[in-house]
Amino acid sequence: MGRQTCCPVCSAWLHCCMACRFYDTSRFNDCGEPAADRVVDKEVANFCDYWEGSAAISPGDDTGGAKSELEKLFKGGS
């Protein structure tokens, strides 16, 4: 997945902190990867070398499931 890849349904950036498997609001800088550089805006595309897609947006998800998971990420749902 490229750095500027967007969701085809909602146009959200996919290579962003909130879509990364290391995103963790309980950790310093909201990141579970201690060597990662600080990223201020967690919802926009970034150049993090440690970025790995979370299971919520892995290739092969059905469109409805991926949309649901992204809505949870960006709207704070559960």
MDAnalysis code that builds the backbone (N, CA, C; Angstrom):
import MDAnalysis as mda
import numpy as np

u = mda.Universe.empty(234, n_residues=78, atom_resindex=np.repeat(np.arange(78), 3), trajectory=True)
u.add_TopologyAttr("name", ["N", "CA", "C"] * 78)
u.add_TopologyAttr("resid", np.arange(1, 79))
u.add_TopologyAttr("resname", ["MET", "GLY", "ARG", "GLN", "THR", "CYS", "CYS", "PRO", "VAL", "CYS", "SER", "ALA", "TRP", "LEU", "HIS", "CYS", "CYS", "MET", "ALA", "CYS", "ARG", "PHE", "TYR", "ASP", "THR", "SER", "ARG", "PHE", "ASN", "ASP", "CYS", "GLY", "GLU", "PRO", "ALA", "ALA", "ASP", "ARG", "VAL", "VAL", "ASP", "LYS", "GLU", "VAL", "ALA", "ASN", "PHE", "CYS", "ASP", "TYR", "TRP", "GLU", "GLY", "SER", "ALA", "ALA", "ILE", "SER", "PRO", "GLY", "ASP", "ASP", "THR", "GLY", "GLY", "ALA", "LYS", "SER", "GLU", "LEU", "GLU", "LYS", "LEU", "PHE", "LYS", "GLY", "GLY", "SER"])
u.atoms.positions = np.array([
    [0.850, -1.172, 0.000],
    [0.000, 0.000, 0.000],
    [0.894, 1.233, 0.000],
    [0.609, 2.156, -0.883],
    [1.396, 3.371, -0.974],
    [1.062, 4.381, 0.108],
    [1.945, 5.339, 0.291],
    [1.762, 6.352, 1.324],
    [0.515, 7.184, 1.108],
    [0.132, 7.424, -0.115],
    [-1.022, 8.284, -0.390],
    [-2.265, 7.499, -0.801],
    [-2.334, 6.242, -0.422],
    [-3.499, 5.428, -0.726],
    [-4.668, 5.846, 0.160],
    [-5.831, 5.991, -0.461],
    [-7.042, 6.375, 0.266],
    [-8.078, 5.259, 0.169],
    [-8.972, 5.240, 1.126],
    [-10.077, 4.299, 1.112],
    [-10.988, 4.638, -0.069],
    [-11.338, 3.659, -0.898],
    [-12.191, 3.942, -2.046],
    [-13.628, 4.298, -1.655],
    [-14.029, 4.007, -0.435],
    [-15.391, 4.279, 0.009],
    [-15.500, 5.651, 0.673],
    [-14.600, 5.936, 1.641],
    [-14.738, 7.176, 2.416],
    [-13.622, 8.174, 2.166],
    [-12.626, 7.826, 1.360],
    [-11.501, 8.695, 1.002],
    [-10.567, 9.021, 2.163],
    [-10.611, 8.269, 3.255],
    [-9.689, 8.477, 4.368],
    [-8.314, 7.943, 3.988],
    [-7.265, 8.578, 4.504],
    [-5.909, 8.096, 4.271],
    [-5.756, 6.731, 4.943],
    [-5.120, 5.789, 4.270],
    [-4.911, 4.472, 4.845],
    [-3.517, 4.326, 5.458],
    [-2.538, 5.093, 4.956],
    [-1.182, 5.043, 5.512],
    [-1.050, 6.172, 6.537],
    [-1.804, 6.046, 7.623],
    [-1.784, 7.042, 8.691],
    [-1.678, 6.317, 10.026],
    [-1.367, 7.052, 11.070],
    [-1.192, 6.433, 12.392],
    [-2.431, 5.669, 12.847],
    [-3.597, 6.242, 12.634],
    [-4.821, 5.607, 13.119],
    [-5.131, 4.288, 12.414],
    [-4.513, 4.038, 11.282],
    [-4.729, 2.787, 10.550],
    [-3.547, 1.828, 10.699],
    [-2.636, 2.146, 11.614],
    [-1.439, 1.335, 11.819],
    [-1.638, 0.364, 12.983],
    [-1.032, -0.800, 12.885],
    [-1.158, -1.779, 13.965],
    [-0.461, -1.319, 15.244],
    [0.452, -0.369, 15.154],
    [1.157, 0.147, 16.323],
    [0.401, 1.280, 17.021],
    [-0.679, 1.791, 16.424],
    [-1.430, 2.892, 17.024],
    [-2.017, 2.436, 18.352],
    [-1.660, 3.156, 19.409],
    [-2.091, 2.781, 20.758],
    [-2.144, 4.039, 21.613],
    [-3.328, 4.503, 21.915],
    [-3.485, 5.762, 22.652],
    [-2.975, 5.677, 24.089],
    [-2.702, 4.492, 24.585],
    [-2.181, 4.369, 25.945],
    [-0.652, 4.500, 25.998],
    [-0.007, 4.604, 24.840],
    [1.452, 4.684, 24.769],
    [1.897, 6.112, 24.468],
    [3.160, 6.417, 24.751],
    [3.743, 7.715, 24.425],
    [3.602, 7.968, 22.929],
    [3.185, 9.156, 22.564],
    [2.993, 9.547, 21.164],
    [1.946, 8.681, 20.469],
    [1.115, 7.996, 21.232],
    [0.063, 7.119, 20.685],
    [0.631, 6.030, 19.785],
    [1.866, 5.608, 20.053],
    [2.516, 4.633, 19.179],
    [3.209, 3.551, 19.993],
    [2.986, 2.297, 19.601],
    [3.613, 1.160, 20.259],
    [5.008, 0.870, 19.751],
    [5.462, 1.597, 18.741],
    [6.810, 1.420, 18.199],
    [7.705, 2.512, 18.799],
    [8.588, 2.167, 19.741],
    [9.379, 3.180, 20.440],
    [10.367, 3.952, 19.572],
    [10.779, 3.411, 18.441],
    [11.751, 4.094, 17.592],
    [11.106, 5.013, 16.552],
    [9.786, 5.002, 16.459],
    [9.100, 5.820, 15.446],
    [9.187, 7.306, 15.777],
    [9.315, 8.125, 14.731],
    [9.305, 9.576, 14.903],
    [7.922, 10.040, 15.312],
    [7.864, 11.191, 15.973],
    [6.588, 11.758, 16.399],
    [5.798, 12.238, 15.174],
    [4.521, 11.910, 15.153],
    [3.606, 12.373, 14.115],
    [2.492, 13.128, 14.830],
    [2.291, 14.395, 14.452],
    [1.318, 15.228, 15.148],
    [-0.112, 14.883, 14.739],
    [-0.389, 14.883, 13.452],
    [-1.745, 14.605, 12.965],
    [-1.858, 13.124, 12.624],
    [-2.555, 12.388, 13.446],
    [-2.642, 10.930, 13.321],
    [-3.580, 10.459, 12.212],
    [-4.353, 11.386, 11.609],
    [-5.340, 11.000, 10.595],
    [-4.886, 11.233, 9.158],
    [-3.707, 11.829, 8.951],
    [-3.251, 12.090, 7.585],
    [-2.098, 11.164, 7.217],
    [-1.865, 11.016, 5.924],
    [-0.779, 10.173, 5.439],
    [0.552, 10.674, 5.978],
    [1.474, 9.734, 6.252],
    [2.785, 10.113, 6.773],
    [3.865, 9.216, 6.184],
    [5.105, 9.498, 6.538],
    [6.250, 8.765, 5.991],
    [6.851, 7.763, 6.970],
    [6.136, 7.346, 7.982],
    [6.677, 6.452, 9.002],
    [7.179, 5.141, 8.387],
    [8.432, 4.815, 8.680],
    [9.022, 3.576, 8.166],
    [8.543, 2.343, 8.917],
    [7.923, 2.535, 10.076],
    [7.460, 1.420, 10.891],
    [5.994, 1.078, 10.645],
    [5.333, 1.836, 9.798],
    [3.900, 1.655, 9.575],
    [3.590, 0.257, 9.068],
    [2.588, -0.368, 9.691],
    [2.055, -1.654, 9.237],
    [0.545, -1.559, 9.356],
    [-0.162, -1.932, 8.323],
    [-1.615, -1.854, 8.342],
    [-2.215, -2.688, 9.456],
    [-3.226, -2.154, 10.088],
    [-3.906, -2.900, 11.147],
    [-4.789, -3.969, 10.522],
    [-5.190, -4.926, 11.303],
    [-6.054, -6.006, 10.814],
    [-7.381, -5.458, 10.309],
    [-7.792, -4.300, 10.814],
    [-9.078, -3.714, 10.431],
    [-9.112, -3.323, 8.959],
    [-7.947, -3.052, 8.346],
    [-7.948, -2.614, 6.949],
    [-7.068, -3.487, 6.070],
    [-6.794, -4.701, 6.503],
    [-5.955, -5.591, 5.718],
    [-6.582, -5.894, 4.367],
    [-5.738, -6.065, 3.320],
    [-6.277, -6.436, 2.019],
    [-7.109, -7.700, 2.127],
    [-8.213, -7.747, 1.407],
    [-9.089, -8.892, 1.430],
    [-10.339, -8.665, 2.264],
    [-10.361, -7.591, 3.065],
    [-11.580, -7.282, 3.801],
    [-12.676, -6.931, 2.814],
    [-13.882, -7.275, 3.157],
    [-14.988, -6.856, 2.320],
    [-15.208, -5.358, 2.527],
    [-15.771, -4.693, 1.541],
    [-15.952, -3.247, 1.598],
    [-16.761, -2.827, 2.807],
    [-17.819, -3.508, 3.126],
    [-18.643, -3.151, 4.274],
    [-17.887, -3.283, 5.581],
    [-17.117, -4.346, 5.738],
    [-16.348, -4.554, 6.954],
    [-15.247, -3.526, 7.116],
    [-14.547, -3.210, 6.024],
    [-13.492, -2.210, 6.083],
    [-14.072, -0.840, 6.405],
    [-15.190, -0.508, 5.792],
    [-15.819, 0.786, 6.063],
    [-16.228, 0.877, 7.525],
    [-16.786, -0.185, 8.051],
    [-17.206, -0.214, 9.447],
    [-16.014, -0.004, 10.375],
    [-14.916, -0.687, 10.108],
    [-13.733, -0.553, 10.949],
    [-13.134, 0.847, 10.854],
    [-13.089, 1.433, 9.669],
    [-12.578, 2.797, 9.532],
    [-13.472, 3.801, 10.248],
    [-14.769, 3.601, 10.187],
    [-15.687, 4.488, 10.906],
    [-15.424, 4.413, 12.405],
    [-15.152, 3.216, 12.915],
    [-14.825, 3.059, 14.334],
    [-13.551, 3.843, 14.672],
    [-12.534, 3.727, 13.801],
    [-11.274, 4.422, 14.044],
    [-11.456, 5.939, 14.072],
    [-12.152, 6.464, 13.081],
    [-12.225, 7.909, 12.923],
    [-13.367, 8.564, 13.681],
    [-14.321, 7.807, 14.140],
    [-15.430, 8.387, 14.890],
    [-15.412, 7.978, 16.352],
    [-14.417, 7.186, 16.734],
    [-14.281, 6.769, 18.122],
    [-15.327, 5.790, 18.580],
    [-15.966, 5.081, 17.657],
    [-16.989, 4.097, 18.012],
    [-16.380, 2.843, 18.600],
    [-17.251, 1.958, 19.052],
    [-16.738, 0.704, 19.606],
    [-17.363, -0.484, 18.915],
])
